[in-house]
Amino acid sequence: MAAPKKKIAIMTSGGDSPGMNAVVRAVVRMAIHLGCDPYCVYEGYEGLVQGNAFIRKMEWDDVRGYLSEGGTLIGTARCMAFFERPGRLLAAKNLILHGIDALIICGGDGSLTGADRFRSEWPSLIQELESTGQLRAEQVYPYRHLNIVGLVGSIDNDLSGTDATIGAYSALARVCEMVDYIEATASSHSRAFVIEVMGRHCGWLALMAGVATGADFIFIPEKPREDNWREEMRQVIRKHRDWGKRKTIVIIAEGALDRHGVKITPEMVKDLLADKKGLALDTRITTLGHVQRGGTAVAYDRMLATLQGVEAVKAVLEATPETETCVIVINENKIVRKPLMAAVQETKEVAKAIEAQDFDKAMSLRDAEFSDQYKSYTMTTTVGLNEAIHLDDSKRMRIGFINVGAPAGGMNAAIRAGVAYCRSRGHEPVAIHNGFAGFARHHGDKPLGAVRPFDWLEVDGWASKGGSEIGTNRELPAESGMELIASLIEKHKFDALFLIGGFEAFHSISQLRKARAKFPSLCIPMTLLPATISNNVPGTEYSLGSDTCLNELVAYCDKIKQSASATRRRVFVIETQGGRSGYVAVLAGLGVGASAVYIPEEGISLEMLNADVRHLKEVFRKDRGQSRAGRLILVNEKASKVFTAKLIADIIREEAHDRFESRDSIPGHVQQGGVPSAMDRCRAVRLAIKCIQHLETYGPQPQKNPDKIINDSLSASVIGIRGADVAFSPMDELEETETDWKNRRPTQAHWLSNKDVVDILGGRPQYPLPEKSLVGLMAKDAKRGLIQE
């Protein structure tokens, strides 16, 4: 007789957050994949206490369509009974009656603390159940130990030890969207708006929204304003208005305090802005409220929730009675396990530090990105106000800004941040319009040449603009003429170059670096901030624009899926961009629940298509019309020279023999996005400032000492997020060891393991991998029959 299957329960608790449904889907399907029985506990802890129909066994198809739904479909409720021991006793009894001793909980720190307490009490609870005769010894015996794994679902991003909680970036996207709308009316009427966002003990939403939208002033609990905050705010806003700015945006977290712990309210800020003896601005207050929680999850939260859900199932199966309860978190780009109570304790320390008015400690307990972003925000909004950070004339530099490659979301935000930093320090930022092509052919145009200074009033409005306001071009410096480019750099007296772009920008820095020996004027520091939807730049796991692209693609696929599910028996084959990198296809596949994803790294073969078509036929044969989601297949534009999205759709249609439908769809340049995502905007600011700080370490006129530049490997570099660090990588090392030049991508694809997750959760069966093509002489000899394979 086969041993009974392990039973794993998933529940959502506390305030709802976008992405919770993705967790439920991932846990249910991963548990089934690993041979376990998944259960859902409906209505949070209330369902645990009530038992019966609140604890339900789930099947594979029960969670179809969950990814695109907001909130939590299995419900969450406050439960006073669970706070008392009798309530927890009932909860324990209900779990044992259902044969469950593994519980995954997605909620805030309060929910997770309750879960850990429940686990620590478990032995005494089952002992009581047995001694009072509620359960027999043989019923209790198999479930002597309870294993719990936590996932943090919170829009405040208030758990220490993780870069992002599930739902935080979706809430931030809502806030930024609302602020962008408000800015239009504020500018029209030359008004001021005070916008209140959620965050009692955590100012993450307010801070990131301030960075992403270029707000004039922010209030957050961790870093209260000094006693003279009124004067400080008046000064900053007066300066911005004097420059000719027509709108004023102040973002305030609901937990905002002054230095003495006294609450700062939106009304206080409004009165100050509207004071007839002061700024005398026509001021309005907008409280965003529950809008921030609403709506479907952004691509990042779907990816985060899915990967954390998968990891949670593995963690709960690997746990032993001695294992400390863990929480699944993300650090930069790595999903890791951490001790739950240590993370909760650290989170509570922040609230205690704020209460004790130890604000430096509160800031130190937040992650590195938080304090980095706070410094970035201060630097970009107090431009020209802080004389103390101005450099001596002898240390000021003239820095050229240039975009190379296709447009990507966040390019303008990066330029705005870089220009703001330069102005704060006294450097001279100079725009090179339309890439190296513009530099070479239009540098001397009258009245406006391609090389010209920035107008700060104009640049200040670029925080939320898509595309590239200074233009961009794919042309490489060697194509423009290296001698001409070198002479122009000398003519315009550039001390450093700041490049933003994709693989073409990477290739450009490589060419410029190699030409230094021939052209001494190229012996200046240059650094690249990767910005491309393809995310194919060596030296980084993340490029600006890739998050915007994924959001656009996921939204597009959601709409297509709705159409496919309305007609029920239909498959859509969607072509994604990304060059020869399958990053966009795989990550979008995670976000939309694709049935299959075809990427260049793997290729496509007839056997592979045959296996997938057979699987689709089987799926539709079993589907009696009750399921509510259509089927999607994503194919990267360069996955195959022959099998295009249209051809794959035609093959499926032909093989379906009228049992189901198939269509192809190509979103094309829609994927470059309109308004950049909040994540792209925030990261653009943080990374751009780090780039300029790196360049300024070389000082002015570096070409006077060319050997020093040539021998310094970091004088030509790429900034990137690698593992848990933001780091600069030397170009010479990247060129030699980490670049697949033929395929224009890095040699290692850090994201490739996610493809297995897409296949598992999409229910795709094993398929034969395509054969690798022969190249060069081997291919010629094989065709002539000279070699036997």
Buried (B, 14 or more C-beta within 10 A) or exposed (E): EEEEBBBBBBBBBBBBBBBBBBBBBBBBBBBBBBEBBBBBBBBBBBBBBBBEEBBBEBEEBBBBBBBBBBBBBBBBBEBEBBEEEEBBBBBBBBBBBBBBBBBBBBBBBEBBBBBBBBBEBBEEBBEBBBEEEBBEEEBBEEBEBBBBBBBBBBBBBBBBBBBBBBBBBBBBBBBBBBBBEBBEEBBEEEBBBBBBBBBBBBBBBBBBBBBBBBBBBBBBBBBBBEEEBBEBBBEBBEBBBEEEBBBBBBBBBBBBBBEEEEEBBBEBBBBBBBBEEBBEBEBBBBEBEEBBBBBBBBBBBBBBBBBBBBBBBBBBBEBEEEBEBBBBBBBBBEBBBBBBBBBBEBBBBBBEBBEEBBBEBBBBBBBBBBBBBBEBBBBBBBBEBEEEEBBEEEEBBBBBBBBBBBBBBBBBBBBBBBBBBBBBBBBBBBBBBBBBBBBBBBBEEEEEBBBBEBEBEEBBBBBBBBBBBBBBBBBBBBBBBBEBBBEBBBEBBBBBBBBBBBBBBBBBBBBBBBBBEEBBBBBBBBBBBBBBBBBBBBBBBBBBBBBBBBBBBBBBBBEBBBEBBEEBBBBBBBBBBBBBBBBBBBBBBBBBBBBBBBBBBBBBBEEBBBBBBEBBBEBBEEBEEEBEBBBBBBBBBBBBEEBBBBBBBBBBBEBBEEEBBBBBBBBEEBBBBEBBBBBBBBBBBBBBBBBBEBBBEBBBEBBEEBEEBBEBBBBBBBBBBBEEEBBBBBBBBBBEEBBBEEBBBBEEBBBBEBBEBBBBBBBBEEBEEBEEEBEEEEEEEEEEEEEEE
